[in-house]
Amino acid sequence: MELLCFTRHCIKFMCKLLLFLLVLCLWIPREVVGRTGTTTISNSTDSYSRPSVLRIGALFTFNSVIGRSARPAIMAAIDDVNANTTILPGTKLEVILHDTNCSGFLGTVEALQLMENDVVVAIGPQSSGIAHIISHVVNELHVPLLSFGATDPSLSSLQHPYFIRTTQNDYFQMHAIADLVEYYRWSEVIAIFVDDDNGRNGVSALGDALAKKRAKISYKAAFTPGATKSDISDLLNGVNLMESRVYVLHVNPDSGLEIFSVAKKLGMMTSGYVWISSDWLPSVLDSLENVDTDSGVMNLLQGVITFRHHTPDTNLKKSFISRLKSLKDKDTKNFNSYALYAYDSVWLAAHALDVFLNEGGNTSFSSDPVLHNRNGSMLHLSSLRVSNGGQQFLQTILRTNFTGISGQIQFDMDKNLIHPAYDILNIGGFGSRRIGYWSNHSGLSVIAPEVLYQKPPNTSTSNQQLYSVIWPGETTKIPRGWVFPNNGKPLRIAVPNRVSYLEFVSKDKNPPGVKGYCIDVFEAAINLLPYPVPRQYILFGNGDTNPDYNDLAYQVSQNNFDAAIGDVTIVTNRTRILDFTQPFMESGLVVVVPVKRIKSSSWSFLQPFTAQMWCVTAAFFLFVGTVVWVLEHRHNTEFRGTPRQQITTVFWFSLSTMFFAHRENTVSTLGRLVLIIWLFVVLIINSSYTASLTSILTVQQLSSQIEGIDSLTSGNQPIGIQEGSFAKKYLIDELNIAPSRIVTLKNPDAYIDALTRGPNNGGVLAIVDELPYVELFMSNTNCKFRTVGKEFTKSGWGFAFQRDSPLAIDLSTAILQLSENGDLQKIHDKWLLKQDCVVEFSDDESYKLSLSSFWVLFLIIGIACFIALTVFFIKVMCQYNKFNPDPDEEHGDDKVQVQPARFKRPMLTTSFRELMDFVDKREVDIKDILRRSKKRRRNQNSEDTLGEKTCS
């Protein structure tokens, strides 16, 4: 294809070259026959004085949509410049008009004749094809060419230094169309264009712009200039059979309406179609005398979106249009935007000439030594003269900056007008409605570009906005933009011809020839689409072994199939060449190993807790028992007695709380508080112990030491995989497992045999497969095999389509709808609802409870004990600090005498044994001593008072 395109362009270039040579051979300038060339011809004897007259040329097709608007505008501009005393004072502009008659050959002849008149600048042409040829002429003669109508993007190249475009470059218009396509989320368009320079290069720029938006031109429908209605009908009939319904029409204004006329007859202007026109269409509509009276034309265009050059709606523009309409000898009733650009082109030349002359520019012409007559030739090449100041004048034009009626006239580094912008129109009824604007500053917007230029540029997707559109068929619903090709070819769907796990997909004798879970999901999703999908299922594989799914994906990408439906896993290497739908089944690789029931050990009762947990628990039982004994010893006779009895009581009380069987009563407040908290802790520990022991005694244990993929990869024993699965490539490439370790297994029976025999008897240590297969395999084998570890990959099954297929998006929406309404689960239950393996598995340590599960409980009881002991000892020390036992009294439980505090010895001198003896006293005895001591002090105080009174 690339070679064909290159050959085609070479032929076009040779044709242009031959045409140029032919023109040189045939052209004999009428006004210079017999003239002998002089070295320099000047318009003035003084090179520094302003010339009285300067000639500019204008070259375009008079009788055309653009020409009928441009000619009055050019003449009006000449009159305005000559009437303005501030521009080119003392110099009059004269314009020389030449008609190209819509012919490349005549246009070239007219251009050469125009150059004979020593014009300092040329206005035109409107045709990009003629501009390509004339650019070579003006490059040689150093005459700037200001074109108000040639929009071909390729004319901006360095090959055409003297070509200056005074209208918008189609490069920007094609980016505007691409932004529109992206805005409505279409992925493909069909370009319909005239097969000339302007059409080809414009569509090429459109293709580049769409590629940046992840869209493309699916077909380029070209027709020759001047094509008949029959040719156009054949062309449109061909594109109507294709998938895309978004048509971009890039043609000439004088022949474009014929396209819509044929499309109307073919029924291509109805609902579901999208027509996007470049700026040629507004040029036609703006030139119509009265849109209301041209109802036949408007009926052809209902729902069309088109782009028009954006020019600010100023009073200057309004007055100029009104002035043109008032002309009597005009060829058109209304004027399009090209009239504005033609008018500003003349003013651009005038402003630049004024600056050029003020800077001492030279407007003389010299003979080109290359262009001279040889061997008596009648070509008279010496009549073509070179502008001596052409290069300087060109630079003056490029730096000119003024505000015209079309907006600001200023050029960027690529010689394009700054601030390119377009109005986006929606044609409906008897006119058009503006639905927004496009500019390279902010993309699509409903705000005028002049306002947005005052803000920072923002072309983000979220900032794009347009008003609603009335599409063909008088509908406001955005067209989908594509249909299935109406060429009698159904969708070619490849289906894996599996030999195992036939519940997912398999061959069927009845139509449609395949069945299974995946097929039912696909059919249910297809039925939710708002359009029919003709389809044909084609089995992929020989039926003896499972097919290679990577090869299946490759065949779809090579257009051997349109889609692949089945248990196709969405993996990275496949997404690079295919588009997948939303996953309809979750999947991931897991490890499968055999299991068997193992009898519990005689020491199983120790397994619920770790050794650390046992030690800490035992320590806390003794600790809490001791704390309760300390708190109850002074209050409760059950916690008193001989040392042997008290030790026995501590141990008995500690252990009996485990079963809530303690017989001792607690009477102290602190003791009861500690006991309540401890009994709660014991309840939690007992419940956890019981649950863990129950699980240990009833659980099935693995017969393999494999705990997951990590332990599997670290060994060197065989690993089984399913035939045709991507697991082999993943294990080798991603996990660096030696290929010699991998064993391919054909079906579930081979799974059972390999796992049962084990690695030492010619089997495998474990099997790596996708979760849906494994779940079905385990269910069909009564849960004799189980998975270990977690899924070490996360993926899913989806339907695969060729890149940029719109079906992938629509089916993804349908799959989500199936999931939301429950139909997806119903299909799953129909094919895959089997015995559920719910028994959990564990290794030796997984069910052991460690201290980390209970440390908060132990912390709580520890804090409670600490607080209780602190309160207890503070109380005791307060009692002991106030009273000391009288050494002259007998010591016993019933008789204890104390001395008043004022006669007691310092506490620091009291022996530890005395303190312990005090602590060992019963609380009731201490309180009795305190009461008697208080009474004795009161009596003593009374006697002292009576004695003092007697003495007095």
HUZINOR-V909663 format. One line per field, one symbol per residue. phi: phi as a letter, one per 20 degrees, with the letter a starting at -180 (. if undefined). Layout:
# HUZINOR-V909663
phi=???
This chain:
# HUZINOR-V909663
phi=.ffffffffffffffffffffffffeecgfecfnfefdfccdebfdfeefffccecdccaefebgfffefffffffffffffeefedlfncdedddeceellcfffffffffffffelfebddoeeefffffffgfffffemdfdedecedgfffefffcfeecedcfffgffffffffffffemedccdedbfecgfffffffffffffffdmcbefbdddcfgmffffffffffffffeeffdddddccegfcffffffffffemeddfoecdddffffgffffeffbfffeffffffdfnfdcdcgecgedfffffffffffefeeeebeccdffffffffffffffffffffffenfddeccfeffebfclmfeflfffedeffdfffffffffdfbbddfepfdbdefemdfflfbcedddeamdaccfdqccbfecmebedggffffedffbdfffefbbffceegnlceffffnabfgecmdffedecgefdclffeabfcfegeobbpgffffffffffefebfcfbcecfdpenecffefffffffffemfcebcdqeefecffeffccddeggdbfbrecddcfcbedffffdffefgdffffffffffffffffffffffegeddffddpfgfffffffffffffffdldfefeddefffffffffffffffffffffffffffffdfedfecefdrffffffecefcecffnffffffffeedlefgfeededebgffgffffffmfecnecfbcdbfggffffffffdlmfccecmdfdccbaebedcfgmffffffffffffffffenffffffffdcfcfeedfecbefdfdfedffecfffffffffffffffffffffffffffeccfffeefeafdccdcdgffdfffffefffffffffffffffffffffffffffffffffffffffffff
